[in-house]
């Protein structure tokens, strides 16, 4: 069973899969009594690109904050 390695009940795990499928990160289909899932690689690449851009944006913001704090501390001291 897919949920066993994650120490989760199947309904909880299925809910997580629904969220992933709704976001387009996975796809699934029912074959008989079994649901088959697979990764949608292109969507993971899009998510990775977005995260990299956000990481860069926050890094720049934190650098500016650090510079501002250094400047204000030097002005006070």
C-alpha positions as protocol buffer text, in pm:
chain_id: "A"
residue {
  index: 1
  type: UNK
  ca { x: 0 y: 0 z: 0 }
}
residue {
  index: 2
  type: UNK
  ca { x: 127 y: 344 z: -94 }
}
residue {
  index: 3
  type: UNK
  ca { x: 47 y: 507 z: 242 }
}
residue {
  index: 4
  type: UNK
  ca { x: 235 y: 255 z: 460 }
}
residue {
  index: 5
  type: UNK
  ca { x: 589 y: 400 z: 431 }
}
residue {
  index: 6
  type: UNK
  ca { x: 451 y: 739 z: 536 }
}
residue {
  index: 7
  type: UNK
  ca { x: 278 y: 616 z: 855 }
}
residue {
  index: 8
  type: UNK
  ca { x: -52 y: 767 z: 739 }
}
residue {
  index: 9
  type: UNK
  ca { x: -403 y: 635 z: 716 }
}
residue {
  index: 10
  type: UNK
  ca { x: -513 y: 574 z: 358 }
}
residue {
  index: 11
  type: UNK
  ca { x: -788 y: 841 z: 362 }
}
residue {
  index: 12
  type: UNK
  ca { x: -538 y: 1105 z: 477 }
}
residue {
  index: 13
  type: UNK
  ca { x: -290 y: 997 z: 212 }
}
residue {
  index: 14
  type: UNK
  ca { x: -561 y: 999 z: -54 }
}
residue {
  index: 15
  type: UNK
  ca { x: -650 y: 1357 z: 43 }
}
residue {
  index: 16
  type: UNK
  ca { x: -286 y: 1461 z: -7 }
}
residue {
  index: 17
  type: UNK
  ca { x: -287 y: 1291 z: -348 }
}
residue {
  index: 18
  type: UNK
  ca { x: -601 y: 1484 z: -443 }
}
residue {
  index: 19
  type: UNK
  ca { x: -427 y: 1813 z: -361 }
}
residue {
  index: 20
  type: UNK
  ca { x: -122 y: 1712 z: -566 }
}
residue {
  index: 21
  type: UNK
  ca { x: -343 y: 1608 z: -855 }
}
residue {
  index: 22
  type: UNK
  ca { x: -548 y: 1929 z: -839 }
}
residue {
  index: 23
  type: UNK
  ca { x: -223 y: 2127 z: -860 }
}
residue {
  index: 24
  type: UNK
  ca { x: -115 y: 1928 z: -1165 }
}
residue {
  index: 25
  type: UNK
  ca { x: 193 y: 1781 z: -996 }
}
residue {
  index: 26
  type: UNK
  ca { x: 63 y: 1426 z: -1035 }
}
residue {
  index: 27
  type: UNK
  ca { x: -191 y: 1250 z: -1253 }
}
residue {
  index: 28
  type: UNK
  ca { x: -381 y: 932 z: -1181 }
}
residue {
  index: 29
  type: UNK
  ca { x: -624 y: 688 z: -1329 }
}
residue {
  index: 30
  type: UNK
  ca { x: -823 y: 402 z: -1190 }
}
residue {
  index: 31
  type: UNK
  ca { x: -747 y: 58 z: -1333 }
}
residue {
  index: 32
  type: UNK
  ca { x: -986 y: -194 z: -1187 }
}
residue {
  index: 33
  type: UNK
  ca { x: -967 y: -161 z: -808 }
}
residue {
  index: 34
  type: UNK
  ca { x: -629 y: 10 z: -820 }
}
residue {
  index: 35
  type: UNK
  ca { x: -548 y: 379 z: -867 }
}
residue {
  index: 36
  type: UNK
  ca { x: -223 y: 441 z: -1056 }
}
residue {
  index: 37
  type: UNK
  ca { x: -41 y: 770 z: -999 }
}
residue {
  index: 38
  type: UNK
  ca { x: 253 y: 926 z: -1181 }
}
residue {
  index: 39
  type: UNK
  ca { x: 448 y: 1249 z: -1162 }
}
residue {
  index: 40
  type: UNK
  ca { x: 390 y: 1527 z: -1412 }
}
residue {
  index: 41
  type: UNK
  ca { x: 754 y: 1624 z: -1465 }
}
residue {
  index: 42
  type: UNK
  ca { x: 682 y: 1949 z: -1653 }
}
residue {
  index: 43
  type: UNK
  ca { x: 477 y: 2082 z: -1359 }
}
residue {
  index: 44
  type: UNK
  ca { x: 760 y: 1996 z: -1118 }
}
residue {
  index: 45
  type: UNK
  ca { x: 1000 y: 2188 z: -1342 }
}
residue {
  index: 46
  type: UNK
  ca { x: 763 y: 2487 z: -1338 }
}
residue {
  index: 47
  type: UNK
  ca { x: 740 y: 2469 z: -959 }
}
residue {
  index: 48
  type: UNK
  ca { x: 1120 y: 2447 z: -929 }
}
residue {
  index: 49
  type: UNK
  ca { x: 1160 y: 2751 z: -1155 }
}
residue {
  index: 50
  type: UNK
  ca { x: 910 y: 2946 z: -946 }
}
residue {
  index: 51
  type: UNK
  ca { x: 1085 y: 2847 z: -621 }
}
residue {
  index: 52
  type: UNK
  ca { x: 1423 y: 2950 z: -762 }
}
residue {
  index: 53
  type: UNK
  ca { x: 1285 y: 3291 z: -861 }
}
residue {
  index: 54
  type: UNK
  ca { x: 1128 y: 3337 z: -518 }
}
residue {
  index: 55
  type: UNK
  ca { x: 1451 y: 3231 z: -348 }
}
residue {
  index: 56
  type: UNK
  ca { x: 1640 y: 3492 z: -550 }
}
residue {
  index: 57
  type: UNK
  ca { x: 1383 y: 3761 z: -474 }
}
residue {
  index: 58
  type: UNK
  ca { x: 1392 y: 3692 z: -99 }
}
residue {
  index: 59
  type: UNK
  ca { x: 1770 y: 3673 z: -98 }
}
residue {
  index: 60
  type: UNK
  ca { x: 1785 y: 4020 z: -254 }
}
residue {
  index: 61
  type: UNK
  ca { x: 1531 y: 4154 z: -3 }
}
residue {
  index: 62
  type: UNK
  ca { x: 1723 y: 4010 z: 290 }
}
residue {
  index: 63
  type: UNK
  ca { x: 2048 y: 4154 z: 156 }
}
residue {
  index: 64
  type: UNK
  ca { x: 1884 y: 4499 z: 139 }
}
residue {
  index: 65
  type: UNK
  ca { x: 1746 y: 4457 z: 491 }
}
residue {
  index: 66
  type: UNK
  ca { x: 2088 y: 4357 z: 621 }
}
residue {
  index: 67
  type: UNK
  ca { x: 2246 y: 4661 z: 456 }
}
residue {
  index: 68
  type: UNK
  ca { x: 1977 y: 4888 z: 601 }
}
residue {
  index: 69
  type: UNK
  ca { x: 2023 y: 4744 z: 951 }
}
residue {
  index: 70
  type: UNK
  ca { x: 2402 y: 4776 z: 927 }
}
residue {
  index: 71
  type: UNK
  ca { x: 2363 y: 5138 z: 816 }
}
residue {
  index: 72
  type: UNK
  ca { x: 2118 y: 5231 z: 1092 }
}
residue {
  index: 73
  type: UNK
  ca { x: 2327 y: 5058 z: 1360 }
}
residue {
  index: 74
  type: UNK
  ca { x: 2640 y: 5239 z: 1243 }
}
residue {
  index: 75
  type: UNK
  ca { x: 2453 y: 5572 z: 1252 }
}
residue {
  index: 76
  type: UNK
  ca { x: 2345 y: 5507 z: 1611 }
}
residue {
  index: 77
  type: UNK
  ca { x: 2678 y: 5375 z: 1737 }
}
